[in-house]
Amino acid sequence: MWVNRWGIMTALALTVAGVSAAQAQDRARILGVDRRDTGPHSGDFSSSLLSPRLPKFMDGGPAAGREVFDVRWRAPAAGLPAQTLLTFEYRQEYSDRIRFLSIRYPFRAEGERNATFEITPEARRRYGRVTAWRARVVLGGRVLAELSSKSWR
């Protein structure tokens, strides 16, 4: 008799766990945010012609280039309708102001997606590097997924 009860309880627990795992996979998720810096002359053909001895005469500090954030996210199995919004909020070294960038998907979002947010060299020179960020997937004003840096408050 006890064996039967344990068998039923185990089957029930496994079913609940399976449903929970399926529900967790069937929602939007932000998989990660990668940060990269591009130099002040990235992609500039003329910079490849410069002598390696000249960099001390160029404005080559880290604040001279772009700061790029690549956000990897996944839509639920059923997909998300057009007008889904991916937002990127960030704070910079020399400013307490929170800045906001967004991408609105005019088409149905399905599967894994990548989005790129870029902080311009001018904004980086004026306000410094990004010190904290938060990425969100939003639909109809409802936050479906969120990921933030450890320094976000």
Number of C-alpha atoms within 10 A of each C-alpha: 6 7 8 9 10 11 12 12 12 12 12 12 12 12 12 12 12 12 12 12 11 11 11 12 14 15 16 25 20 22 15 13 19 10 13 11 17 15 17 18 15 12 10 10 9 8 13 11 8 10 8 9 7 8 12 9 7 9 12 13 12 17 22 21 22 23 21 17 19 15 22 17 24 22 24 19 12 12 15 19 14 13 16 21 19 22 20 22 16 22 21 19 14 14 12 10 11 11 12 13 13 16 15 14 14 11 11 12 19 15 13 14 13 13 14 15 16 14 17 15 20 13 16 20 16 14 17 18 21 18 14 17 22 19 24 23 25 18 17 9 9 9 13 17 19 18 19 18 13 10 10 13 8
